């Protein structure tokens, strides 16, 4: 009964209301998730030191690398599940659910072990100094092993949302954030555990969140659930998952590489070693604020995904077009508001993270520059999610990579040669705005994919469906 009701809503409910029902829980979940990362950094910046904040920023490339593999499986499996449910193929959806377990375990084991073993040389390579390395090491020694739980939490939360449980998916994120923020405060302030306390708080939140999400798929009331008969390894299913998940995977992996290049640029163009360390911390602050805006946008895009995936699978193309239009408009609004707030009072935002006056001065200028491109980024993210949701993985991959690989990396290699440290900051809006232009061209040229009712439901072959 519950399954029929969820499917009927995806197929017949008015798009504005349906998108609201799916997007609001997703937005709350993603924003809360970003907030607990932001609060993490606020506690560390205010309660430990500005160099601890920079040390935390040095860990981003490793954490992004590990998270990329969670996204490879989670994003791919969630899209496949929503498309298969649209095709009324629940048994295949449950096989996808089960095979995602194998993929998650294998990818996490193969990535966590080398990252842990080579942690110190990697951090040195990524720009850690003698001031920031101890903080980065202390944090990663706890968070890296716990990342396997984060992968299950992210991946299966996405599947939960895609299979018709957006509010429960939101609850997962709220639970994780609440645990992390409370424990952050307790471990850093009353107990004085410093950055190690922040790492332990994050690890505990990861474990509890993963247990909560996985428990859902054992419930008889779940539309798709773990069944013993579904746990048969299938290369076809795994290929279908990774073919779709490779777009956010590539984007996250490129993000890791770009973080390394950013840090190396700060080291190269800072006038003193101290300024380089502070610039890395400033980038962490800017990334935190930008992440809050992007998570708002991503929440709407995630809410759009099951609606688009289901209706594309069911050949209701007018509903796909309408969902995309509402989502793109909403996300453009979020982008512009986030940009305006940062331009009006950047110092107030920066002061939340640190009491260090040199860092505040440096980051205030950097934030004004770096946030310019965020004004239109909502359109690019929504368009990328659209192509991913209809199984057009190659287009999604290309669009995912344009900002960082096609534009940001060349900008980082060229602009700072003329503008120094400010050139590193200007590389951010240049790449953002260029990638928005590519998204506009792509959606216009590929609009025919969303016309008529004959379009293929996905790139997958019939036997993969």
C-alpha positions in Angstrom: 0.0 0.0 0.0 2.8 2.4 1.0 4.7 1.5 -2.2 1.7 2.1 -4.4 1.1 5.5 -2.8 4.7 6.6 -3.2 4.7 5.6 -6.9 1.4 7.2 -7.5 2.7 10.5 -6.1 5.8 10.4 -8.3 3.6 9.8 -11.3 0.6 12.1 -10.7 1.3 14.7 -8.0 1.6 18.3 -9.1 5.3 19.0 -9.8 5.7 22.1 -7.5 4.2 20.2 -4.5 6.1 17.0 -5.3 9.4 18.9 -5.7 8.7 20.7 -2.4 8.0 17.4 -0.6 11.2 15.8 -1.9 13.5 18.9 -2.0 12.7 20.3 1.5 13.9 17.2 3.4 16.9 16.9 1.1 17.8 20.6 1.5 17.4 20.3 5.3 19.6 17.2 5.2 22.4 18.6 3.0 22.4 22.0 4.8 22.5 20.4 8.2 25.3 18.1 7.0 27.3 21.1 5.8 26.5 23.0 9.0 28.0 20.4 11.2 31.2 20.5 9.0 31.1 24.3 9.3 30.5 24.1 13.1 33.4 21.7 13.2 35.6 24.4 11.7 34.2 27.1 13.9 35.0 25.2 17.0 38.5 24.3 15.8 39.2 27.9 14.6 37.8 29.5 17.8 38.7 26.8 20.3 42.1 25.6 19.2 44.0 28.0 16.8 44.1 29.5 13.3 46.8 26.9 12.4 44.6 24.1 13.6 42.0 25.5 11.1 44.7 25.4 8.4 45.7 21.9 9.4 42.1 20.8 9.0 42.0 22.4 5.5 45.1 20.4 4.6 43.1 17.2 5.1 40.5 18.1 2.5 42.2 16.4 -0.5 42.4 13.1 1.3 38.8 13.3 2.7 37.5 14.3 -0.7 39.3 11.4 -2.3 37.8 8.9 0.1 34.3 10.5 -0.2 34.5 10.2 -4.0 34.2 6.4 -3.8 31.2 6.7 -1.5 29.6 8.9 -4.1 30.5 6.6 -6.9 28.4 3.8 -5.4 25.7 5.9 -3.6 24.9 8.3 -6.4 25.0 5.5 -9.1 22.8 3.1 -7.1 20.3 5.7 -6.1 19.7 6.7 -9.7 19.5 3.1 -10.9 17.0 2.3 -8.1 14.7 5.3 -9.0 14.7 4.4 -12.7 14.0 0.7 -12.0 11.1 1.6 -9.7 9.8 3.8 -12.5 9.9 0.7 -14.8 8.1 -1.3 -12.0 11.2 -3.6 -11.7 11.5 -3.9 -7.9 13.4 -7.2 -7.9 16.2 -5.6 -10.0 16.1 -2.5 -7.8 16.7 -4.8 -4.7 19.6 -6.5 -6.5 21.1 -3.1 -7.1 20.7 -2.3 -3.4 22.5 -5.5 -2.5 25.3 -5.2 -5.0 26.0 -1.7 -3.7 27.1 -3.3 -0.4 29.9 -5.2 -2.2 31.0 -2.2 -4.1 31.1 0.0 -1.0 33.2 -2.5 1.0 35.7 -3.2 -1.8 36.2 0.5 -2.7 36.6 1.6 0.9 39.1 -1.1 1.8 41.2 -0.4 -1.3 41.4 3.3 -0.5 41.4 3.6 3.3 44.5 1.4 3.9 46.9 3.2 1.5 45.7 6.6 2.7 46.3 5.7 6.3 49.8 4.2 5.6 51.0 7.1 3.6 49.3 9.8 5.5 52.3 12.0 6.5 54.0 12.1 3.1 50.7 12.8 1.4 50.0 15.7 3.8 53.5 17.1 3.2 52.8 16.9 -0.6 49.5 18.7 -0.1 51.2 21.7 1.5 51.4 20.9 5.3 54.0 22.8 7.2 55.6 22.1 10.5 52.9 24.3 12.1 49.9 22.6 10.5 51.1 18.9 10.1 50.5 17.8 13.7 46.9 19.0 13.6 46.2 17.3 10.2 47.8 14.0 11.4 45.8 14.0 14.7 42.5 14.5 12.8 43.1 12.0 10.1 44.3 9.2 12.3 40.7 8.9 13.6 38.6 10.0 10.7 40.2 7.9 7.9 39.3 4.5 9.4 35.8 5.8 10.2 35.2 6.7 6.6 33.8 3.3 5.7 30.8 4.2 7.8 30.5 7.5 6.1 30.4 5.8 2.7 27.5 3.5 3.8 25.7 6.5 5.4 26.0 8.7 2.3 25.3 5.9 -0.2 22.3 4.3 1.4 20.8 7.7 2.5 20.7 8.6 -1.2 19.0 5.3 -2.0 16.6 5.8 0.8 15.6 9.2 -0.7 15.4 7.8 -4.2 13.1 5.0 -3.2 10.5 7.4 -1.7 11.6 8.3 1.8 12.9 11.9 1.6 11.9 12.8 5.2 13.6 9.8 6.7 16.7 10.6 4.7 16.5 14.1 6.2 16.2 12.6 9.7 19.5 10.7 9.0 21.3 14.0 8.3 19.8 15.7 11.3 20.8 12.9 13.6 24.3 12.9 12.3 24.6 16.7 12.6 23.2 16.8 16.1 25.5 14.1 17.4 28.5 15.7 15.8 27.9 19.2 17.0 27.1 18.3 20.6 30.1 16.0 20.9 32.3 18.6 19.2 31.5 21.1 21.9 31.9 18.6 24.7 35.2 17.2 23.5 36.8 20.6 22.5 35.7 22.9 25.3 34.9 21.1 28.6 37.2 18.2 27.9 39.9 20.2 26.1 40.7 17.5 23.6 41.4 19.9 20.7 41.3 18.8 17.1 41.4 15.1 18.3 38.1 15.7 20.0 36.6 17.0 16.8 37.8 13.9 15.0 36.3 11.5 17.6 33.0 13.4 17.4 32.9 13.1 13.6 33.7 9.3 13.8 31.0 8.6 16.3 28.4 10.4 14.2 29.5 8.4 11.1 29.0 5.1 12.9 25.6 5.9 14.4 24.3 7.4 11.1 25.4 4.4 9.1 23.6 2.0 11.5 20.4 4.0 11.3 20.4 4.1 7.5 21.2 0.4 7.0 18.5 -0.6 9.5 15.9 1.0 7.3 16.5 -1.5 4.5 15.7 -4.4 6.8 12.2 -3.1 7.5 9.2 -4.8 5.8 7.7 -1.4 5.1 10.6 -0.3 2.9 9.8 -0.3 -0.8 13.2 -1.8 -1.5 15.0 -3.9 1.1 17.8 -6.3 1.8 16.8 -9.8 0.7 19.1 -12.8 0.9 18.2 -13.8 -2.6 19.3 -10.4 -4.0 22.8 -10.8 -2.6 24.2 -12.3 -5.8 27.2 -10.4 -7.2 26.4 -9.2 -10.7 29.0 -7.5 -12.9 26.2 -6.1 -15.0 24.5 -4.4 -12.1 27.9 -3.1 -10.7 28.8 -1.7 -14.1 25.4 0.0 -14.3 25.9 1.6 -10.8 29.4 2.8 -11.6 28.5 4.1 -15.1 26.1 6.6 -13.5 28.0 7.2 -10.3 31.2 8.1 -12.2 30.0 11.6 -12.8 29.9 12.8 -9.1 32.9 10.5 -8.5 34.9 12.3 -11.1 33.8 15.7 -9.8 34.8 14.8 -6.3 38.1 13.3 -7.4 38.9 16.3 -9.4 38.0 18.4 -6.4 40.6 16.6 -4.4 43.2 17.3 -7.0 42.2 20.9 -7.2 42.5 21.2 -3.5 46.0 20.0 -3.7 46.8 22.5 -6.4 45.2 25.3 -4.5 47.3 24.5 -1.4 50.5 24.2 -3.4 49.6 27.6 -5.0 49.2 29.2 -1.6 52.6 27.8 -0.6 54.2 29.1 -3.9 52.6 32.6 -3.9 52.4 33.5 -0.2 55.0 36.2 0.6 56.0 34.4 3.8 55.5 30.8 5.1 53.0 32.3 7.7 51.0 33.9 5.0 50.9 30.6 3.0 49.5 28.8 6.1 46.9 31.5 6.7 45.9 31.5 3.0 45.2 27.7 3.3 43.1 28.4 6.4 41.3 31.2 4.5 40.5 28.8 1.7 39.0 26.5 4.3 36.7 29.3 5.5 35.7 30.3 1.9 35.0 26.6 1.1 32.9 26.3 4.2 30.7 29.3 3.2 30.5 28.2 -0.5 29.7 24.7 0.7 26.6 26.0 2.6 25.3 27.6 -0.6 26.2 24.5 -2.7 24.5 22.2 -0.2 21.3 24.3 -0.5 21.5 23.9 -4.3 22.5 20.2 -4.1 19.5 19.5 -1.8 17.1 20.8 -4.4 19.0 18.8 -7.1 18.8 15.7 -4.9 15.1 16.2 -4.4 14.7 16.6 -8.2 16.6 13.3 -8.9 14.0 10.7 -7.9 11.2 12.6 -9.6 13.1 13.0 -12.8 14.5 9.4 -12.7 11.1 7.9 -12.1 9.2 10.0 -14.8 12.0 9.5 -17.3 11.8 5.7 -16.7 8.0 6.0 -17.1 8.3 8.2 -20.2 6.4 11.2 -18.7 8.7 13.7 -20.4 6.6 16.8 -19.7 7.0 16.1 -16.0 10.8 15.8 -16.4 11.0 19.2 -18.1 8.8 20.9 -15.5 10.7 19.4 -12.6 14.0 20.7 -14.1 12.6 24.1 -14.7 11.4 24.6 -11.2 14.6 23.2 -9.8 16.9 25.4 -11.9 14.9 28.5 -11.0 15.0 27.7 -7.3 18.7 27.1 -7.3 19.5 30.2 -9.2 17.7 32.2 -6.5 19.8 30.4 -3.8 23.0 31.2 -5.7 22.2 34.9 -6.0 21.2 35.3 -2.3 24.4 33.5 -1.2 26.5 35.8 -3.3 24.8 39.0 -2.1 25.2 38.1 1.6 28.9 37.5 1.2 29.5 40.7 -0.7 27.6 42.8 1.8 29.5 41.8 4.9 32.3 39.3 4.3 34.1 40.2 7.6 31.2 39.1 9.7 31.2 35.7 8.0 35.0 35.3 8.4 34.9 36.4 12.1 32.7 33.4 12.9 35.6 31.1 12.2 38.5 32.8 13.8 39.7 35.6 16.2 43.0 35.9 14.4 43.1 39.4 12.9 45.7 38.6 10.1 43.5 35.7 9.0 40.4 37.8 9.1 42.0 40.6 7.0 43.3 38.1 4.4 40.1 36.1 4.2 37.8 39.1 3.9 39.4 40.2 0.7 39.6 36.6 -0.6 35.9 35.9 0.1 34.7 38.9 -1.9 36.6 37.7 -4.9 36.1 33.9 -4.6 32.4 34.0 -4.1 31.6 35.9 -7.4 31.2 32.8 -9.4 28.8 31.3 -6.9 26.1 33.8 -8.1 25.2 31.5 -11.0 26.5 28.1 -10.0 23.0 26.8 -9.1 22.2 26.5 -12.8 25.3 24.4 -13.5 24.7 22.0 -10.7 21.0 21.5 -11.5 21.9 20.8 -15.2 24.5 18.3 -14.2 22.1 16.5 -11.9 19.5 16.4 -14.7 21.8 14.5 -17.0 22.8 12.2 -14.2 19.2 11.5 -13.3 18.2 10.4 -16.8 21.2 8.1 -17.0 23.2 10.3 -19.5 26.4 9.7 -17.6 28.8 11.0 -20.2 27.1 14.4 -20.4 27.0 14.5 -16.6 30.7 13.6 -16.3 31.7 16.2 -18.9 29.7 18.9 -17.1 31.0 17.9 -13.7 34.6 18.2 -14.9 34.3 21.5 -16.8 34.6 23.8 -13.8 37.6 22.1 -12.1 39.5 20.2 -14.8 38.8 22.3 -17.9 38.8 25.8 -16.3 40.0 25.9 -12.7 43.3 24.0 -13.1 44.5 26.1 -16.2 43.4 29.3 -14.4 45.4 28.3 -11.3 48.5 27.7 -13.5 48.2 31.0 -15.4 46.5 33.8 -13.4 48.6 33.8 -10.3 51.7 34.3 -12.4 50.5 37.8 -13.1 48.5 38.6 -9.9 50.3 36.6 -7.2 48.2 35.4 -4.3 45.2 37.4 -5.5 45.4 35.5 -8.8 44.7 32.2 -6.9 41.5 33.8 -5.6 40.5 35.1 -9.0 40.8 31.7 -10.5 37.7 30.6 -8.6 35.1 32.9 -10.2 36.7 32.6 -13.6 36.2 28.8 -13.6 32.7 29.0 -12.1 31.3 31.4 -14.7 33.0 29.6 -17.6 31.4 26.3 -16.5 27.9 28.0 -16.2 28.4 29.0 -19.9 29.1 25.4 -20.9 25.9 24.3 -19.0 23.8 26.7 -20.9 25.2 25.5 -24.2 24.6 21.8 -23.3 21.1 22.1 -22.0 20.1 24.1 -25.2 21.8 21.6 -27.5 20.4 18.5 -25.7 16.9 19.7 -24.9 15.6 17.1 -27.4 16.4 14.4 -24.9 13.5 15.7 -22.8 11.0 16.0 -25.7 8.4 13.5 -26.7 7.9 10.1 -25.1 10.2 7.9 -27.1 13.4 8.7 -25.4 15.4 5.9 -23.9 15.1 5.6 -20.1 18.9 5.4 -19.6 22.2 4.5 -21.1 21.9 1.0 -19.6 21.3 -1.9 -21.9 17.9 -3.8 -21.5 19.5 -6.6 -19.6 20.9 -4.1 -17.1 17.4 -2.8 -16.5 
